[in-house]
Amino acid sequence: MNSRPPKSPSSKPPSATHEATSHREFTPSLPVNTPSISDIRTGDAILRFNYKCEASAYAEQLLDSQSTPTGSTELVGSILRLQRKSGLRANGFMDAATLKVLEQSAPPFSSDKKQAGDHTVDHNNKLNTQTDKTAAALIAQYTSTFSMNEAGLSAALYRQGRDASLVTTVFKRLKEKHNNDADDVAVAYTGLVKSKAGAPLEMLKNEEPLRQLLIQILSSGIVFKDETNAIHYLQGLAGSTTAPNPKPPTSKSKITNSNITVAGKHFVDWFNEDIHTLYPETKISKKTKKHFGSKANKIAFNNLFDCVSELWAPELTLNEFLVFFAIIHNETGGTFTPIPEAGSMRYIFEDRGKKSYNQKPNEKAGVQLRSRGAIAKDDKDAFAAWNGTHNYPDPKDPKLQAQAKECDFWKYRGHGLIQITWRDTYQRCVDPHLKTCGYKTCDKLSTEELEHIILTDPRIYIPMVKSYFSANDVRYLFSLVNKSTPNWTKIGGRVNSGGGKQLQWRCETLLAAMQAKGDMLGGRPE
């Protein structure tokens, strides 16, 4: 989520702490254009606004430069609820996940006018519940559907100062509901405390339960160097000297380029020499799908994974890297260079043993050939044959052969690093990059021209992968590989129908072998 720009000194958030019977008027920050009055019910007071748009202005002032609520969570939630009921959008300052949490935390909105004295709050009874709600809102503020802004959340926690209750509650929720991110937030938070000191440091020195919770989070699973350093620092605050033994990396490792080593070898050398030979391609292994096919091309591998930002993101988790490696290795035969789908026109056209490409979402060849005048309008047999999927017409006329190559079934067969197919997928994943690089779109290029571009221009064939994985359904399936129990089957089956189990086995086998070595280094410097 994008953070808001810093507020000017004149935009300090008004206090959200009131007596239970207080009532205040919010000074309008926008011109008075309507006489309507909206009452917003909060957890401890009623605030009156002369215009609905003032609710938005007020809410913005209750958020700091990192878009973290600085006032009452219930107050912000009530304001945002009014925005929703009034048909007003959140104005871009808060993501949907946070909006939902804040709205759920707010008391029900009532259109009836109420007096401030009608509402009182039992703070003692609601203390723990409110802290938990505030913690949930804080986490949601830095969490999108598929990732967490760990640096932003750790900075927000540091700004809580001596509020041990809230910080502890946040880390408890992270441990329970965001286990894959909890250790990274703990490392970042501990680093801020160590470098900046201040009130959070004094709080940590006196809060043994919080220190132990952080150490427990940092010690779970596989422990990295930065986690070990954080553990030592936290133990030092209490004089403890016991530290867990470092273990091999897991899916929390970050990959930023091709500089990946395992057992003292470059990843590709390790794969080719130590792994590939253990699982050769045989009749039995092909049947059980427990093999790795061809060896990997090291030069092409380096060229590709030195462009991880264009491929997917500036950093890949280890599990994400394994997905891209295994899928691209499989789809390119280990070359790690873009290729066209193998097979004759007959093979691509017919549905014998696999799906024919001469069907929706592609346009059928009979329709295309007739519209181009390649077959006569009154030739019903030819039209039907070219619209079929079972027997390829196999034309002998060179002109008709050439025209057939321009039909969707052949033009939009598999191409690239992950064998993207179908007209609509090309329009979504290829056309935008063609336009950016000054090319014509797919439909306006001949099959030969399009194929040449995809096979030779990395500005096209690398971001094609990113566009494919960015589709909502694919992105969700891809996110499953980062779960505590990774699921590689779903994304494998989505990219290559029938390839889910094989991808699961390959990724699990590679991960286990890498963990066994214990000295893997990714592209990110220590």
N, C-alpha and C positions, 0 to 999 in steps of 0.2 A: 504494500500500500504506500502511496506517495505521502510524504509528510507535508504538513502545512508550513508556509513561511513563518518566521518568527513574528510575534505580535509586536506592535509599537508600544511604548510605555503607556500610552493613553488607552490601550485596549486590555487592561488587566481584568481578569475574570472577577466578577462580583462574588462576594462570599455567599456560599450556599448553606451556611449554618445560621439558623434562625431559631427564635423561641417558637414553641409549638403554636402560639396564637398570633404570630407576626403576620403582617401583610405589607407588601411593598409594591410600589409602582416602578417598572423598569423604564428608565429614560429612553424614549424612542431614538434609535440610531438612524432611522429612515424617515422620510417626510410623512406627515399625517395626511392620508388620502381617503380614509374610510372610517366611519364611526363605530364599526363593529368591535366588540371586546371579546377576547378569548381568555378563559381561565384555565390555568394548567395546575393540576393537582400534583404536588410532590410528596415525598415521604415525610416532610416535616413543615410544610407551609404551602400556601397558595400564592403563586406569582401571577399578576395580572398583566396582560399584554394588550396594547391598543390595536395591534395588527398581527395577523398570523405570520407575516414575513419577519416580524421582530423575533419570533421564536427561533428562526434560523440564525439571526444575528447574535442572539443571546447564547445559543448553543455553541457557536463558533468561539465565543469568548470564554467558554468553559473548557476549551481544549488548548493544550499547550502546543509548542512548536513541533512536537512529535505526534500530535493528534491524540494525546492521552488525556482523558478527562481529569481536570484539576478540581472540580467541584463534586457535588453529590451525583453519584451514578444514577440514582432515581430521578433527579432533576433533569439530567441530560436525556435519560430515557423517556421521560414524560414529554419533553420538548420534541424529540424526534417522533414520538407517537402522534403528537398533534400534527406534525408535518405530514406524516403518512395519511392520517385521516382527512387532512385538508387538501390532499392531492399535491402536496409540495414534495419535491425530491430532496435528497440529503445534501444537495449542492456539492457533491464530490469530496466532502471532507471526512467522510467515514465510510468504510466498506460495508457490504451487506451483512457480513457475519457479525460485526460489531453492532450494527444497527439492530439486528435481531436480538442479540443478547441484551442490549440496553432497553429495548422495547419490552422484552419479557420481564425485566427487572422493575419496570415502572408500574405504579398502581394503575388500575383501570381508569381510562379517561372518561370523564363525565361531562356532558354538555350542560348540565344543570349548574346554575350559579350557586356557590357555597361560600359560607363565611369562613374566615381563617380559623376562628375559634372552634369550628366543628371537628377539627382533626388534631389528634395528638399522637405522639410516637413513643413507644416504650423502647428506648435505645438499648437497655440491658438485654431484653429478650431478643432483639433483632441484631445484636452485634455480630455474632458469628455468621448468621445468614447474610448480612450485608457485606461482610468481609469476603465471603465466598463469591458473592455476586460481583463485587468489585474486581476480584482476582480473575473471574471468568471474562469480564469485560476487557480487562487489561490484556489478557492473552489473545482474545479475539481481535483486539485492535491491531495486532501484529501477525495475524494469521489469515492467509488466503485459503482458497479451496485446496491447494496442493503444496503449499510451502509455508514456512514461518520466517519472519524477519527476526532472526535470533539476536542480531546486534541491536536492533531497535528495542526489542523487549528487554534485553539486559540493561540497556541505558535507562529505560523507564523504571526498572527495578532499582537501579542505583539512585535515581532521583527520589525514591521513597524514603531515603535517609534512614531514620531509626525505626521505621514502621516494620518491626520484625514479624508481626502478625500477618500483614498483607504479603510480605516477601515469602514467608514460609508457606502460606496458603497457595501462592502462585506456583511455587516449586512442587508442592504436593500434587496440584492439578496437572502440572507438566508431567510428573512421574506417572500419574495414573492414566492420562488421556493423550499425552504427546511424548511418549517414551523415546521416540527416535530423535526428538529435538531437545529433550531435557538436559542431556549432558553438554550440548553445545551452548545452551543458554547459561548453564552453570559455569562453564569455562569462561565465557565472556564476562559474566557478572563478577566472578572472582578476580578476573584480570582488571576490571575497572576499580574494584575495591583496593586492589594491591597498588595500582598506579596513581589513583586519585586520593586514597585514604578518606579523610573527612568523617562525617556522621555514620555512613554505612560501615566503616571499619570499626568504629567504637561499638556499634551495635553487634557486629559479628563476634567481636571479642567476648561479649557478654551473653551471647545466645548459643549455648552449647547444642540445643536441639536443632537449630538451623544449620550449624556447621556440620553436624552429623548427617543431616538430610542431604546436604550438598555432597558430602563425601560418599554417601551411599549411592547417589545418582551418578557421580563420576566414576565410581568403582564397579558399577554394574556392567556385565558383558565384557567387551574387549576394551582395554584401557590404552589410550594413546599417550604420546609424550606430553602434549599440552594438558591432558587430563591428569597425568601423574604429577606434573608441576603444580597444578591447582590444588591437588590433594595434599601435597607436601606443604604448601602455603597455609591451607586451612588447618592442618594438623599443627603447624608451627604456632598458630595463634593460641593454641591450648597446650603447647609443649609436647604433643604426641610425636612419636618417631616411627610408628608403624605405617607402612604403605603397601598396597597390593602390588603383586608382581605384574609388570606390563605383559599384555597378551597380544596376539596377532590382530590385525585390523579386520573390521567387518564392514557392513554397508555404510558406516558413518565416515569412511575415508572419503576424501575429496580428490577428484581428478580434474586437473585444469589443462593438461597438455599430454603429449605422448611420452613424457619422461616418467615411465612407470617401471619399477623394477621389482622383481620377486626372486628371492634366494640369490641376490647379487647379480641377477641377469636382467636384461631388458625384457619387458613383458612378452614380446613376440618370440625372442630367443627361448625364454622359459617355456612358452606354450608349445613351440615347435619341437624342442628337444626333450622336455620333461613330461608334457601332458599328451601331446598328439600321439606319441609313440605308445602310450599306455592304452589308448583306445583306438586302434586301427579300424578302418572301414572294412568289414567282412560281411558275409551273407547273414551271419547271426546278428552282428551289431546293427546292420541296416534294418533288420526286422524289428529289433528291440529299440531302435533309434538311440542307441548308446554308443555313439562315435562322434568324431569331430570333423569328418570330411577331409578337406585339403589343409595343408599347412598355410600359415598366414604370411602375406607379403609385408615385410618390415618397413620398406620405404613408403609404400602406399599407406600403411597403418599410421606412420608418423605424420605424413601429410594431412591425413584426415583428422586425427585426434589432436593436432596442433590448432585445430579450428573448432574447439568444442562449443564456443559461443555461437557460431553459425550453425553448428550441428544441433545444439539444444540449449545450453546455458553456460555461463562462465565457469561454473563448477558442476561436476557430475558426482553423485554419490557412487560408491563402488558398485552397488547393485544396478544403477542406471548405466554405468559404463559397461557392465557385463551384458546387459540387454543389447546395447548398440553393437558391442563387439560380436556377440554370438549371432545376432540377426544379420548384420552386414557381412560377416564371415560366411554365413550360410548362403545368403542371396547372391553374393558375388563369387562364390567358390574360393574364398580365401584371398582374392586379389585386392579387395578393398578399393576397387575402382568401379565406376558405373558400367553396367553392361545391359544389353537388351535381353529380353526373355528368349531363351533358346527354344527351338522348335520350328517346323515348317508352317506355312500358311494353313495347310490342312490340319495340322495339330492344333493350332490356335483357334481355328474356326469350329472344329468339331467338339462335341461334348462326350467323347468316348473316354471314360475313366477320369474325366475332370470337367470343369465348367467351361462352356463355350463363351467366348467373348463377343459373339454375334447376337447379343441380346441387351436389354436395358440393364444399366443406364446408358450403354452405347446405342447409337442409331444402327439399325440393321442394314446390312450391306445392300440388300435388294432395294430398299428405299433410297439409299444414297446413290447407287449406280443408275437407277431410273431417273432421278432428279438431275443427274449430270449428263444424261443421254448416252450412257455406256451400254445400257440395254433398252430395247424398244419398249414403249409404253404398253403395247398390246401383247408383249411376250409374257404371258402369265406364268408359264412354266419356269422361265429364267428368274422371274421376280420371286416366285415361291422358293426356288432352290437357293437363291442368294439370301433370302430371309430365314432360311432354316438354320439348324444347329447340329444336324447329325451327319450329313454328307457334304463335303466340300465340292463345289461345282467344278473345280480344277480347269479353268479356261485355257484354251490353246492360243487364243488371239493375244499377241503381245500387248496391244493397246488395252484390252480388258484386264490383262494381268497387272499392268501398271496402275489402272484405275482401282483395282481391288486392293492394292497396297496403300491407297489413300483412304480406305474405309476404316471405320472406327475399330473393328475387331483386330486389325493389324496395327494401326497407328497407336492405339491406346492399350496395347499389351504391356507387359511389365518392362519398365526401364529404371535405370538408376541404381542407387546403393541398396534400396529395399524393395525394388521391383513394384513401383507404383503402377496401378492399373485403373482402367475405366475413365471415360470422358469427364465425368463430374469431378473425379479426384484430380485429374490433370488441371482442370479449370481452377480448382481451389488451391492446389499445391505447387503448380508450375507457372501458370499464367502471371501471378503477381510478380514473380522473380524475373520472368521474361520481360515484362514491362519495365521494371526497375533498371534492367541492363540494356534497354533500348531495342529489344527484339520484338517481333510481331507475336501475337498470342498463338496458342497451339492450333486453333482452327484455321488460322491464316498462314501457317507454315506447312510445307509439304512434310510427309512422313520422314523423308531423308533429311530435310533441314532440321526438323525437331530432334530427331535421333542424334544428329551430329552435335547439336548444342548440348543436349543432356549428357552425352558421353564425353564431352571435352571441356565444358566450362564449369569449374567448381563453384562459381557464383550462382549457378543454377542447381547443380545436382546435390550440393551439400544442404542448402536451406530447404530444398524439397523435403528432406527428412524431417526437419523441424516443423514445417507446415503440416505434414501428415500427423505427427505426434501431437500437434496443438489442437486438433479437433476435440471437442468436448468428450466424446465417448472414448476416443483413443487415449487422451490425456488421463482420464480416470483409470482406465485399465493399466496404464503405465505407472500411475501412482501406487498401485498395489505392490510393486516390487520393493517399495520402501517400508512396508509394514513390518512389524516385529517378526511375523512369519511371512516371508516374501512369497508372493504369488506371481510367478513368471508365466504360468500357463495361459492366463487370460490374454496378455499382450502378445504372446507368441501365436496364439490362435487367431488373433485379430489381424496381425500382419501377414501371416501365412496360414491359411486354413489347413488345419490338421497338424500344424507344427508346434502346438502349445506344449505338449508333453516333452518333446525333444528339447525345446528351449529351457523348460524347467530343469531337465536333467543336466544340460550343459552348464547352465548358470550355477546350479547347486554344486556340481562337480568342480568347477573352476573356483568357486568361493571357498569350498572346503580345502582344496589344495593350496590356495593362497594363504588361508588361515594357518594351515599346518606349518608353513615356512616361517611365519612369524616376523619377517623383516621386510614386508612390502612397503614401498614408498610410492606415493602418488605424485602428481604433477605439482601440488601445492607445497611450497617450501615449509620446512618445519619451523 
